[in-house]
Amino acid sequence: MVVLLGSTMGGCSLFGYYKVEKAERLPSSESEKVPLPESFEGAIDLKGPAVAALDVAMKDFLPPGRKVQWTDGYQPLEECLSRRETYDALVLPYGDGLFYVSFSPDIERCGLKTAILDGGAEYVVDGRGRILRVR
């Protein structure tokens, strides 16, 4: 019985199951040394529906645990494009509850100078969290 349970759990990743990893936190003795900003001047203000649209698009574009496969198999580029922090995002509210979300990679963050023509995506997401269009 234990073997059967263990073998079925290993197959969960085949069905899109993944464990959401919690963010790492510093111990309170270290975190207290990190200064807090004096104001929110210069902050990016995303309202709730825009945050939700960004989340829906990012989970579709680069789901947690997914590794990008590049056409020529260049591993440093594949590793770079598999990291969410490689991408810049634009979120544009427009129309009646629609959001345009665009992802574009900045591979120089990975120390790469390779030019790529297609590494991002564009989404239209509605206020109900449905993806209406992808390009």
N, C-alpha and C positions, 0 to 999 in steps of 0.2 A: 504494500500500500504506500509506503514512504517513497519507494522508487518511482511509482506512478505519479505521485504528487510532484516530485522533483522534476520529472521529465516533462510534465505539462507546464510547469512554471517556466522552464527554459524556452518554451515555444511562444510565450506571451509576446516576445518582441516581434514575432512574425505577424502578429495581429495588430500591431501598432501600439501596444502597451509599452509605456516607459515610466520609469520612476522619476518624478520631478525632484531634483536635488535642491536642497535648501541652500541658500546663500551662506557662504562662510562669514562668521562674525568674529571680530576681535574680542579678547577677554575685556571685561569692563575696565581693568587697570590700564589697558592700552588704549581703548576707545575714548576714554576721558581726555586723552592727550590730543585728540583730533579736534581742531577748532571748528566751530559752527559759523556759518556766514552771518554777517551783521544785518543783511537785508536780502530780499529776493530780486533786487535790481539786476536786469539782464537775464533773468530766468526764462525758460521756455514754458509757456502756459498752454498745456493741453487739457482741454475739457474732457470729462468722462467718456462721451461717445467717441471722441478722437483717440483716446487711449485704448478703448476697446477695439476700434478699427485697426489701429496699429498692431495690437496683440493678435487679432485674427489673421491679418496679413502675414505677420512674422512667423506665426506657427505653421502657416501653409507654405511659406517660402523656404524656411529653414527650421523644420521641426527639431525639438531637442533630441540629441543623439544622432542626427542624420549627418552623414559625411558626403561632401560634394565629390562627384566623379568628373574630372576634366577630360576632354576629348583626347589629349595626348598623354594623359596619365602623369603629368608633372606633379609629383607629390608635394613639394613646398607650396604650390599654388592651390592644390586641393585642400591642404591643411588650412591655409589662409582663408579660403572661401567657405570653409566649414565653421568658422568662428563668427558669431553674431557681432562682435565688436569691430569686425572688418567693415561693416556696412553703415552708411549714412542713410537716414530715412527722412522723407518729406511727407507731411500729412496735410492735405488741403481739404477743408470742408467745402462742399458746394452742393447746389441743388437742394432738394428736399430730403435731408438726412443722409446724404451721400458723402463719402470720403474717398479722396484719391490718395493712395499711399504708394510711394516710390522708394525702392531700395537700390542703392548704388554702392559698389565696393570701392574702398580706398586701400589697395593692396600695398601701398607704401607703408602702411601701419605694420605690415608683416616684414618689412625690410626688403620687399621685392620691387624690382623695376620693370618686370614683364608688363607689356601692354596687352590688355584684353579688351575685346569689343563687346562681349555679352556676359555680364556677370551679375546683373541686377534683375529687377522685375517691377512691374507697375500693376496695382490693384485698384479696383473700385469695390468698396465695401459699403453696405447700407447700415442704417442704424440698428438693425436687428442682428448684425453680425454675420450676414450672408455675403459671400464673395460673389459679386455680380459679373466681374470681368477681370481677366488676367492677361497681361502682355509682357 
